[in-house]
């Protein structure tokens, strides 16, 4: 039996938010329900949206060996865009899932089912974030703007995936890793095959970490008829996670080779070491997996921020070699 989250604080804190997070501690009281709706009190999702962007940007820079001030703005723009569009996507998710969330122990304290925010207020908040994100997108190259508009499609579909497929984590991966394609194109104004391979590696990485995450809710999901890879894999989860781990590393290594093939062998080697080091982190997660322990599941899921930062450091170092 998985350990259940602690009861939310009377202040309205969401049950699975880190105690003492900046939203609950410092944000003005009237803004807190909306920031919670955007998951600003749980920043791991913003990191997992931002990291594929940076991987795409750095590999694109390695590919053409061009670094400009526009790339600095791309970093800032992707950071702000990840925050805003993750917030808009989470708001959309909570609007569509409001009936389900009220029946799940971990999610019933979220702003809509707990009554902190009305559906109308959530729609207005979602639109506000999306418009701000659009302003940032319009500062990028034309082809990147086109990709940004296409990205809306998987975001809109994702909340409904759990209703018709056992693989909603696949749909999350399609949506969450789009930044790898967009940031590559934001640098070069063209999309090349290593970016697509990197994108695929991001999808398998998402299948890895979000299957871990989904094990938190598997019992409630079974009761209300919601599907997930955690329920599908059940006791075979470690075997499937190993498959996703291997696929992630192989695809990312292929993307690195394609991006650095015209650079020095040392540059390619350094970038590949980053992939290898990320693999060790994913292996550590798999080794410590306990699908019946809530605290372990949360810890492993959140550790994927560090897993994604590892190859970024090596990709950045390879730029100078």
Helices and strands as residue ranges (DSSP letters): H 22-26, H 29-37, H 44-64, H 69-96, H 98-101, H 119-137, H 142-164, H 168-176, H 178-188, H 193-214, G 215-217, H 218-224, H 229-233, G 234-236, H 237-260, H 265-287, H 294-302, H 304-318
